[in-house]
Each structure stands twice: as C-alpha cells, then as structure tokens.
C-alpha cells in the first residue's frame, strides 16, 4: 500500500511517498508540493505497478553499481576460467578508476579518460590498451543484452592506433645457445619441450598437460592433434626430431602425458634459461614466432605457414610475417642478376 506522509525539512514542507516497487523493494521519495499533487504521484506509482503486473509494461531494472555489474557478468559468463580471470583484471582496473559509479551513469567521456589514464599514467602499451578496449566493449554489450543499460558507452571511441608490428624471433645462433644452456643444466624435460615448441610452432599451452595427452600423438601417421584457441583442432606433422623426442618419452615410465608440466612453472623455467643464455626480449611465444619466421625464410608458402600455426586466416599470418615474405621475394628476384 502506497502511503503519503506530511514532512517538514530545511527545504520546506512537502510529502514523503512510501511504496514497494515492482521488484519487491521498499522505496521512498520526497516531494515538495501540495497534497493533491502528491496524491496524483502516488496514484501514478500504483498504476505503473498494475500495468507491469498485467504485462503491459516492462519491469524497470535497477541501476546497479559497476561492482555489482562485474559480479553479475562473472556469474553469467560462459568463458573459460582463465579468460574470465583476464577479463576481471581489466574490469577491476576500471572499477578502481571509476569507484562506485552506477552503470547507467558511466559516460563515453569517463571511458575516454580511463583509456588515457591506462596509456599515460599506467604506461601500458597501445596493444594492451587495445585488448582492454575490446574487453570493455564486450562487457557493456552483455549489460545491454541483460537490459541493465540501453547503449554501450564505449561506442564512438576507438582503440589506440597500433604501432608497426615488430616480430621478435630467435636467430639460429640464439637457438643453439639456448639449447646448449639447457643441455648443460642436464634438464632433459625442458630440452625436449623447447625443441618441440621450435619444431611445431604450437602456442604456449597447446602441448602441456591440460591439453596434450598421448591420445594427441599419432606415431603411425606421424602427426600431432593440437587443440588451439576456442578448442579449434588442427593437425601438425611430426618431423624426425619431434618423432624421436615423443617416441623416447612414450617409452619412459611414469609419464601419463608427454609433458606433465604446469604453465606457470614453465614460464619461470624458460625465462631462467633465457637469462643464462643471455638472450633478451624473448619468451615462450618467441618459439612459435621463430618457427613461422624460419619456414617463411626457407620459402614455405604463407598459406602453409598459416595452416601450421592455426591462424584464423592467412591475413593474420601476412600481418606478422609480410616483411619476411618481401625479403624472400627480393632475394628470389636477385637470382636474375646472374642470369640476365
């Protein structure tokens, strides 16, 4: 039952309207007007509730805080745990910047200021802020789908322009230094692992325990079944080195999977070996780039390299390796100098 109660405050005399909204929450509003107007406003509240109950009007959704919105999206997400974890890092950074702002109050200007803050104050690279931009756009789109907001506040903004792509890959000399360093340490597991990375071009987690088992190894057909991004499957042929390594490891006792190693520990070990070999600005993903660059430089078609790497399209491969393709073509043309 909606109640109208006379009030007297520093603003003057008026009425307090107490009611229960269509979501079952108790509400109260103060209006500084005459009694007849206050009664009409209370009647409008009751009339709106009746229309909602009859299905003639949409139930209003609360203007929740950004924190509540983040919790809601996390709870209803169908993404993988690690993806959700990465998204939460971005969303919690926005929460730190905006505080207890309610989602319908977040403006395009707020997000523009936030992106500037990440670039200039936090010193993040344009690529990283570009990833955050896409995460935020997807986040607000979910809120639109669930009717918490009507428009995406990031609409109209653009991610930071991407700088020219510079691909870091290992030289043959660096590869030999790294393998010698691991061999001298007597670490056969990581010597095998690094060579598998270099000879297959797999992503960081694609051949570790969670995704790669003995069922993924086809010794008869000499190929590997690789489960990549979004569980997309591709098959990579085994060369002699990969075949020898996996065959030897398959005959070892107590190896339930080819590489029973955790991702986080592998990152630390590889970083340590890079440091010992005095190789800078390289990580696990550098092995994958090295695989692709060596193939391109040896004249393997960009289409074949794209298939082996499991890229979503040849365009992605061209973006990363076009400069190497151009160099290979120039070298090919130079052959004419000695003929014509």
C-alpha positions, 0 to 999 in steps of 0.5 A: 500500500502506497502511503503519503506522509506530511514532512517538514525539512530545511527545504520546506514542507512537502510529502514523503511517498512510501511504496514497494516497487515492482521488484519487491523493494521498499522505496521512498521519495520526497516531494515538495508540493501540495497534497493533491499533487502528491496524491496524483504521484502516488496514484501514478506509482500504483498504476505503473505497478498494475500495468507491469503486473498485467504485462503491459509494461516492462519491469524497470531494472535497477541501476546497479553499481559497476561492482555489482555489474562485474559480479553479475557478468562473472556469474553469467559468463560462459568463458573459460576460467582463465579468460574470465580471470583476464577479463576481471583484471581489466574490469577491476582496473576500471572499477578502481578508476571509476569507484562506485559509479552506477552503470547507467551513469558511466559516460563515453567521456569517463571511458575516454579518460580511463583509456588515457589514464591506462596509456599515460599514467599506467604506461601500458602499451597501445596493444594492451590498451587495445585488448582492454578496449575490446574487453570493455566493449564486450562487457557493456554489450552483455549489460545491454543484452541483460537490459541493465543499460540501453547503449554501450558507452564505449561506442564512438571511441576507438582503440589506440592506433597500433604501432608497426608490428615488430616480430621478435624471433630467435636467430639460429645462433640464439637457438643453439645457445639456448639449447646448449644452456639447457643441455648443460643444466642436464634438464632433459624435460625442458630440452625436449619441450623447447625443441618441440615448441621450435619444431611445431610452432604450437602456442604456449599451452597447446602441448602441456598437460591440460591439453596434450595427452598421448591420445594427441600423438599419432606415431603411425601417421606421424602427426600431432592433434593440437587443440588451439584457441576456442578448442579449434583442432588442427593437425601438425606433422611430426618431423624426425626430431619431434618423432624421436623426442615423443617416441623416447618419452612414450617409452619412459615410465611414469609419464601419463602425458608427454609433458606433465608440466604446469604453465606457470612453472614453465614460464619461470623455467624458460625465462631462467634459461633465457637469462643464462643464455643471455638472450633478451626480449624473448619468451615462450611465444618467441618459439612459435614466432621463430618457427613461422619466421624460419619456414617463411625464410626457407620459402614455405608458402604463407598459406602453409605457414598459416595452416601450421600455426592455426591462424584464423586466416592467412591475413593474420599470418601476412600481418606478422610475417609480410616483411619476411615474405618481401625479403624472400621475394627480393632475394628470389628476384636477385637470382636474375642478376646472374642470369640476365 
